Amino acid sequence: MLLGYGADNFTVESTHAGTTTVDAGPGNDLLVIRSIAGHTRIVGGPRQTSTLLGRSDDDIFLVGTPAGLLDELDALLVLDGGVGFDTASLDDSGDSDDSLGWLTQTTLTGLDLLATSATDLLGRPLDQLYSVTPGAGSFTIVLSQVVGSVATGIGAVTFSAGVTAEHIRAALQLLLFPQTTGADPGVSMTCGQVGDTRCAASVYVWQVGGDFLIGFRGEVNENPLLPISIKLDALGASSAAADRSRREGINYYGLETLNLALGSGDDVLNVRGTLPVTNIALADGDDRSTSPRWPTLP
């Protein structure tokens, strides 16, 4: 979904089970996210001021149901503020459960933010999705697979520093489905029931901040009765490259202010670090934060 150059008001009531991207473009936009059923990326605007064409790009993200719940985010939600002064407000104030959460410089997890275990209309599960944070130098991505209960290796690709998301996507697609001789570049003709049709695009990569979010779908979910689980590991050459499964919670980037409202239960929030100005509102209940550096919780 591509919005225009104006000050747009856009509400995501829910999404389909696949991936969804909303790019609000330049302008002071209000973006409301109530619930999601598949991995969803909301882009507030461009990452470079040169593309604003003289416009401002101060965006507001409002996340949560009208009842003040984050529980209906059934997959990973990615917020990318872009340039400008961007604010995200995450509203879990209506949750009366005792919740445990973790807040880092780019993620919010826990707080009943759980990936759905349901399948789509074709019996396919929620996409496998990994977050890779490269170190300063080159890094290697290693893929393996589990079919039934049998684990086997697939292969590895090494990428140089500064690699693009598209380069990673194309390389991992070919790692899963190697190039067929005589076919167009990047095309494998090894899929289908008899193994002689073009393989669908089965890898997607989102680059946000310093992270690559890498997902697997398409041919890996061809047979719901025998699903293929792709496993990913990342290794850094000169410095560590972190990898982790990211199928739930909220990833946020490019924000200047982050507001988080918790509910009336006895909540525990582990604050591992923040980048934007961060405000946490605690409601009734015996709440606590495990961050030793947190000054005062209102």
Buried (B, 14 or more C-beta within 10 A) or exposed (E): EEBEBEBBEBEBEBBEBBBBBBBBBBBBBBBBBBBBBBBBBBBBBBBEBEBBEEBBBBBBBBBBBEEBBBBBBBBBBBBBBBBBBBBBBBBBBBBEBBBBBBBBEBBBBBBBBBBBEEBBEEEBBBBBBBBBBBBEEBBBBBBBBEEEEEEEEBEBBEBEEEBEBEBBBBBBBBBBBEBBEEEEEEBBBBBEEEEEEBBBBBBBBBBBBEBBBBBBBBBBBBEEEEBBBBBBBBBBBEEBBEBEEBBBBBBBBBBBBBBBBBBBBBBBBBBEEBBBEBBBBBBEBEBBBEBEEBEEBE
